[in-house]
Amino acid sequence: MSNAAEKPSVLKIWILASRPRTLPAAVAPVMVASALAWHDGAFHWPAALACLLFALFIQIGTNFANDYYDYVKGADTAERVGPRRAVAMGWVSPRTMRAAMWIVFGVAFGCGLTLLRFGGWPLLAIGVASVICGIAYTGGPYPLGYNGLGDVFVFVFFGFVAVGATYFVQAATVTAAAWVVGAGVGALAVNILVVNNYRDAETDARAGKRTLVVRFGRGFSRAQFACGLLVAFAAPVVLCARGYSLWTLLPLALAPMAWTHARRLRTGKTPPEQIALLGDTGKLLALYAVLFSAGLLLGTRT
């Protein structure tokens, strides 16, 4: 059957290109940071909403950039086992995807400018860096994702930067607790990338995309995934040890689910199994954010 016969509707194409499975990585840090701000008596919903919109548009813009640059660099081909990509399938022209990337990044930057009244001009540097890194993840002269630095980018920007900035625009400071939360959320966001790169290791290697699994092998990536889970579940324990309520330990209820994910990463062989695990890893991050946020809200001092 030809690609034309399989072509989805225009709306569905752009929804697929936005990669909904990855969007929990944008929502989670804003959610938990805002719950922490509420716990500390500093919650400010207009600032939190602006952070959420900025994070979502940065994530979608980065996904559009990946769609475009992975096609241009030959990483997305007919041999790829993951979800279909809009440019590689011929559903969207490279020129159109590149234009969409810039439009979405422009909207993200506009959302970020509204945060200046809450956190001042230093936030402008964060906004510019977020856009640059979103493009540099797969584009530019030294693409991060092609040189084994994508995991660091995700941990820093979807962990420390997203949580820290969201908390800062509401509380005018960044506490030790915010850094701990950032580490936990960032670790699970990285695990989404680990599963994605684990699935695409063979085609990435042929395209010269030197992700960590390509560089160090599948055993390394399984250990990295397990370490990410340990960091994530250590975060609420650390907060509890620092005097936060026992409610903060709610995310630990997800430990059995996390264990099954680690097992599935080791045993899953077929593309459908690997694609399903990618979606479930995103769901784990979303549930983690919900339970962590609920624990912080329930433990709010009165």
TORBADO-78953 format. One record per residue (C-alpha): residue in three letters; z, y, x. Coordinates in nm, 2 decimals, decimal comma. Layout:
<atoms>
ATOM    r      pz      py      px
ATOM  ALA       Z       Y       X
...
</atoms>
This chain:
<atoms>
ATOM    r      pz      py      px
ATOM  MET    0,00    0,00    0,00
ATOM  SER   -0,09    0,34    0,14
ATOM  ASN    0,16    0,62    0,21
ATOM  ALA   -0,02    0,83   -0,06
ATOM  ALA    0,05    0,56   -0,32
ATOM  GLU    0,42    0,55   -0,22
ATOM  LYS    0,46    0,93   -0,19
ATOM  PRO    0,77    1,05   -0,38
ATOM  SER    0,78    1,37   -0,58
ATOM  VAL    0,81    1,70   -0,40
ATOM  LEU    1,17    1,74   -0,50
ATOM  LYS    1,26    1,39   -0,38
ATOM  ILE    1,08    1,44   -0,05
ATOM  TRP    1,29    1,75    0,03
ATOM  ILE    1,61    1,58   -0,08
ATOM  LEU    1,53    1,28    0,15
ATOM  ALA    1,45    1,52    0,43
ATOM  SER    1,79    1,69    0,39
ATOM  ARG    1,95    1,34    0,46
ATOM  PRO    2,22    1,34    0,20
ATOM  ARG    2,41    1,06    0,39
ATOM  THR    2,48    1,31    0,67
ATOM  LEU    2,61    1,59    0,45
ATOM  PRO    2,97    1,47    0,44
ATOM  ALA    2,99    1,57    0,80
ATOM  ALA    2,93    1,93    0,69
ATOM  VAL    3,17    1,92    0,39
ATOM  ALA    3,46    1,73    0,54
ATOM  PRO    3,58    1,98    0,81
ATOM  VAL    3,57    2,27    0,57
ATOM  MET    3,76    2,07    0,30
ATOM  VAL    4,04    1,95    0,53
ATOM  ALA    4,07    2,29    0,71
ATOM  SER    4,10    2,47    0,38
ATOM  ALA    4,37    2,22    0,26
ATOM  LEU    4,55    2,29    0,59
ATOM  ALA    4,52    2,66    0,53
ATOM  TRP    4,66    2,61    0,17
ATOM  HIS    4,95    2,40    0,32
ATOM  ASP    5,03    2,69    0,56
ATOM  GLY    5,01    2,95    0,28
ATOM  ALA    4,68    3,11    0,41
ATOM  PHE    4,41    2,97    0,18
ATOM  HIS    4,14    3,22    0,09
ATOM  TRP    3,87    3,08   -0,14
ATOM  PRO    3,59    3,33   -0,07
ATOM  ALA    3,61    3,26    0,31
ATOM  ALA    3,63    2,89    0,25
ATOM  LEU    3,32    2,89    0,02
ATOM  ALA    3,12    3,09    0,28
ATOM  CYS    3,22    2,84    0,54
ATOM  LEU    3,11    2,55    0,32
ATOM  LEU    2,77    2,71    0,25
ATOM  PHE    2,72    2,79    0,62
ATOM  ALA    2,81    2,43    0,72
ATOM  LEU    2,58    2,27    0,46
ATOM  PHE    2,28    2,49    0,55
ATOM  ILE    2,33    2,44    0,93
ATOM  GLN    2,34    2,06    0,86
ATOM  ILE    2,03    2,06    0,65
ATOM  GLY    1,85    2,29    0,90
ATOM  THR    1,94    2,05    1,18
ATOM  ASN    1,81    1,76    0,98
ATOM  PHE    1,48    1,94    0,92
ATOM  ALA    1,46    2,02    1,29
ATOM  ASN    1,52    1,65    1,37
ATOM  ASP    1,24    1,55    1,13
ATOM  TYR    1,00    1,78    1,30
ATOM  TYR    1,09    1,73    1,67
ATOM  ASP    1,14    1,35    1,64
ATOM  TYR    0,78    1,33    1,50
ATOM  VAL    0,64    1,56    1,77
ATOM  LYS    0,82    1,37    2,05
ATOM  GLY    0,71    1,03    1,91
ATOM  ALA    1,06    0,90    1,82
ATOM  ASP    0,97    0,86    1,45
ATOM  THR    0,69    0,61    1,42
ATOM  ALA    0,58    0,33    1,18
ATOM  GLU    0,80    0,09    1,38
ATOM  ARG    1,12    0,28    1,29
ATOM  VAL    1,36    0,07    1,09
ATOM  GLY    1,56    0,35    0,93
ATOM  PRO    1,50    0,57    0,63
ATOM  ARG    1,15    0,72    0,61
ATOM  ARG    1,10    1,07    0,75
ATOM  ALA    0,89    1,33    0,57
ATOM  VAL    0,67    1,44    0,86
ATOM  ALA    0,62    1,09    1,01
ATOM  MET    0,52    0,96    0,66
ATOM  GLY    0,27    1,24    0,62
ATOM  TRP    0,45    1,38    0,31
ATOM  VAL    0,51    1,71    0,48
ATOM  SER    0,30    1,87    0,75
ATOM  PRO    0,47    1,95    1,08
ATOM  ARG    0,40    2,32    1,03
ATOM  THR    0,56    2,32    0,69
ATOM  MET    0,87    2,14    0,81
ATOM  ARG    0,91    2,38    1,10
ATOM  ALA    0,88    2,67    0,86
ATOM  ALA    1,14    2,51    0,63
ATOM  MET    1,37    2,46    0,93
ATOM  TRP    1,36    2,83    1,01
ATOM  ILE    1,41    2,93    0,65
ATOM  VAL    1,72    2,71    0,61
ATOM  PHE    1,86    2,83    0,94
ATOM  GLY    1,80    3,19    0,83
ATOM  VAL    1,99    3,13    0,50
ATOM  ALA    2,27    2,97    0,70
ATOM  PHE    2,29    3,27    0,93
ATOM  GLY    2,30    3,50    0,63
ATOM  CYS    2,60    3,30    0,49
ATOM  GLY    2,76    3,32    0,83
ATOM  LEU    2,73    3,70    0,84
ATOM  THR    2,94    3,72    0,53
ATOM  LEU    3,23    3,57    0,74
ATOM  LEU    3,24    3,86    0,98
ATOM  ARG    3,46    4,06    0,74
ATOM  PHE    3,71    3,77    0,75
ATOM  GLY    3,70    3,68    1,12
ATOM  GLY    3,53    3,96    1,31
ATOM  TRP    3,23    3,96    1,55
ATOM  PRO    3,34    3,66    1,75
ATOM  LEU    3,22    3,45    1,46
ATOM  LEU    2,87    3,58    1,52
ATOM  ALA    2,87    3,39    1,85
ATOM  ILE    2,97    3,07    1,66
ATOM  GLY    2,68    3,13    1,42
ATOM  VAL    2,42    3,18    1,69
ATOM  ALA    2,55    2,88    1,89
ATOM  SER    2,53    2,66    1,58
ATOM  VAL    2,17    2,75    1,51
ATOM  ILE    2,07    2,71    1,88
ATOM  CYS    2,24    2,37    1,91
ATOM  GLY    2,10    2,26    1,57
ATOM  ILE    1,75    2,31    1,72
ATOM  ALA    1,84    2,20    2,07
ATOM  TYR    1,97    1,87    1,93
ATOM  THR    1,62    1,73    1,93
ATOM  GLY    1,41    2,03    2,04
ATOM  GLY    1,38    2,26    2,34
ATOM  PRO    1,34    2,18    2,71
ATOM  TYR    1,65    1,96    2,72
ATOM  PRO    1,72    1,81    2,38
ATOM  LEU    2,08    1,71    2,34
ATOM  GLY    2,01    1,40    2,14
ATOM  TYR    1,75    1,27    2,39
ATOM  ASN    1,99    1,30    2,68
ATOM  GLY    2,30    1,13    2,55
ATOM  LEU    2,48    1,46    2,46
ATOM  GLY    2,44    1,44    2,08
ATOM  ASP    2,78    1,27    2,04
ATOM  VAL    2,95    1,56    2,22
ATOM  PHE    2,76    1,81    2,01
ATOM  VAL    2,87    1,65    1,69
ATOM  PHE    3,23    1,60    1,80
ATOM  VAL    3,26    1,97    1,91
ATOM  PHE    3,07    2,14    1,63
ATOM  PHE    3,16    1,91    1,33
ATOM  GLY    3,52    1,87    1,46
ATOM  PHE    3,68    2,15    1,66
ATOM  VAL    3,44    2,43    1,57
ATOM  ALA    3,40    2,37    1,20
ATOM  VAL    3,77    2,30    1,14
ATOM  GLY    3,89    2,57    1,37
ATOM  ALA    3,65    2,84    1,24
ATOM  THR    3,73    2,75    0,88
ATOM  TYR    4,10    2,77    0,94
ATOM  PHE    4,07    3,09    1,15
ATOM  VAL    3,88    3,29    0,88
ATOM  GLN    4,16    3,22    0,64
ATOM  ALA    4,47    3,23    0,86
ATOM  ALA    4,36    3,46    1,14
ATOM  THR    4,47    3,21    1,40
ATOM  VAL    4,41    2,85    1,50
ATOM  THR    4,71    2,62    1,52
ATOM  ALA    4,77    2,30    1,70
ATOM  ALA    4,75    2,12    1,37
ATOM  ALA    4,40    2,25    1,32
ATOM  TRP    4,29    2,11    1,65
ATOM  VAL    4,44    1,77    1,56
ATOM  VAL    4,25    1,78    1,23
ATOM  GLY    3,93    1,88    1,40
ATOM  ALA    3,96    1,58    1,64
ATOM  GLY    4,01    1,34    1,35
ATOM  VAL    3,72    1,47    1,14
ATOM  GLY    3,49    1,51    1,44
ATOM  ALA    3,55    1,15    1,55
ATOM  LEU    3,43    1,01    1,21
ATOM  ALA    3,13    1,25    1,21
ATOM  VAL    3,04    1,10    1,55
ATOM  ASN    3,06    0,75    1,41
ATOM  ILE    2,78    0,84    1,16
ATOM  LEU    2,56    0,93    1,46
ATOM  VAL    2,67    0,61    1,64
ATOM  VAL    2,55    0,39    1,35
ATOM  ASN    2,23    0,58    1,33
ATOM  ASN    2,15    0,55    1,70
ATOM  TYR    2,27    0,19    1,71
ATOM  ARG    2,00    0,10    1,45
ATOM  ASP    1,73    0,29    1,62
ATOM  ALA    1,80    0,18    1,98
ATOM  GLU    1,48    0,00    2,04
ATOM  THR    1,24    0,26    1,91
ATOM  ASP    1,44    0,54    2,07
ATOM  ALA    1,42    0,37    2,41
ATOM  ARG    1,04    0,34    2,38
ATOM  ALA    1,02    0,71    2,29
ATOM  GLY    1,23    0,81    2,58
ATOM  LYS    1,53    0,91    2,36
ATOM  ARG    1,83    0,83    2,59
ATOM  THR    2,11    0,81    2,34
ATOM  LEU    2,44    0,65    2,45
ATOM  VAL    2,35    0,32    2,30
ATOM  VAL    2,02    0,32    2,49
ATOM  ARG    2,20    0,43    2,81
ATOM  PHE    2,50    0,19    2,80
ATOM  GLY    2,41   -0,08    2,55
ATOM  ARG    2,54   -0,20    2,21
ATOM  GLY    2,87   -0,32    2,34
ATOM  PHE    2,95    0,04    2,45
ATOM  SER    2,86    0,18    2,12
ATOM  ARG    3,08   -0,07    1,93
ATOM  ALA    3,37    0,03    2,15
ATOM  GLN    3,29    0,40    2,09
ATOM  PHE    3,28    0,34    1,72
ATOM  ALA    3,62    0,17    1,73
ATOM  CYS    3,77    0,45    1,94
ATOM  GLY    3,64    0,70    1,69
ATOM  LEU    3,83    0,52    1,41
ATOM  LEU    4,15    0,51    1,62
ATOM  VAL    4,13    0,89    1,69
ATOM  ALA    4,06    0,96    1,32
ATOM  PHE    4,36    0,75    1,20
ATOM  ALA    4,58    0,89    1,48
ATOM  ALA    4,53    1,25    1,35
ATOM  PRO    4,75    1,22    1,03
ATOM  VAL    5,01    1,02    1,23
ATOM  VAL    5,03    1,31    1,48
ATOM  LEU    5,07    1,57    1,20
ATOM  CYS    5,34    1,36    1,04
ATOM  ALA    5,52    1,33    1,37
ATOM  ARG    5,50    1,71    1,40
ATOM  GLY    5,69    1,76    1,08
ATOM  TYR    5,43    1,74    0,81
ATOM  SER    5,50    1,54    0,49
ATOM  LEU    5,46    1,17    0,47
ATOM  TRP    5,18    1,25    0,22
ATOM  THR    4,98    1,34    0,53
ATOM  LEU    4,95    0,96    0,60
ATOM  LEU    4,73    0,90    0,29
ATOM  PRO    4,41    0,85    0,50
ATOM  LEU    4,57    0,54    0,65
ATOM  ALA    4,49    0,37    0,32
ATOM  LEU    4,13    0,36    0,45
ATOM  ALA    4,21    0,15    0,75
ATOM  PRO    4,09   -0,18    0,59
ATOM  MET    3,76   -0,03    0,50
ATOM  ALA    3,72    0,11    0,85
ATOM  TRP    3,79   -0,23    1,00
ATOM  THR    3,51   -0,39    0,79
ATOM  HIS    3,28   -0,11    0,91
ATOM  ALA    3,35   -0,21    1,27
ATOM  ARG    3,29   -0,57    1,19
ATOM  ARG    2,96   -0,49    1,01
ATOM  LEU    2,84   -0,29    1,31
ATOM  ARG    2,89   -0,60    1,53
ATOM  THR    2,74   -0,85    1,29
ATOM  GLY    2,47   -0,66    1,10
ATOM  LYS    2,12   -0,75    1,21
ATOM  THR    1,87   -0,65    0,94
ATOM  PRO    1,75   -0,29    0,87
ATOM  PRO    1,89   -0,29    0,51
ATOM  GLU    2,24   -0,39    0,65
ATOM  GLN    2,22   -0,11    0,91
ATOM  ILE    2,10    0,15    0,66
ATOM  ALA    2,38    0,05    0,42
ATOM  LEU    2,64    0,08    0,70
ATOM  LEU    2,51    0,43    0,78
ATOM  GLY    2,57    0,54    0,42
ATOM  ASP    2,91    0,37    0,40
ATOM  THR    3,02    0,55    0,73
ATOM  GLY    2,94    0,88    0,56
ATOM  LYS    3,14    0,77    0,26
ATOM  LEU    3,43    0,68    0,48
ATOM  LEU    3,43    1,04    0,62
ATOM  ALA    3,41    1,18    0,27
ATOM  LEU    3,71    0,97    0,15
ATOM  TYR    3,90    1,05    0,47
ATOM  ALA    3,85    1,42    0,40
ATOM  VAL    3,96    1,38    0,04
ATOM  LEU    4,27    1,18    0,12
ATOM  PHE    4,37    1,40    0,42
ATOM  SER    4,32    1,71    0,20
ATOM  ALA    4,52    1,56   -0,08
ATOM  GLY    4,80    1,47    0,15
ATOM  LEU    4,82    1,82    0,29
ATOM  LEU    4,82    1,97   -0,06
ATOM  LEU    5,08    1,73   -0,19
ATOM  GLY    5,30    1,80    0,11
ATOM  THR    5,28    2,18    0,07
ATOM  ARG    5,61    2,34    0,13
ATOM  THR    5,76    2,52   -0,17
</atoms>
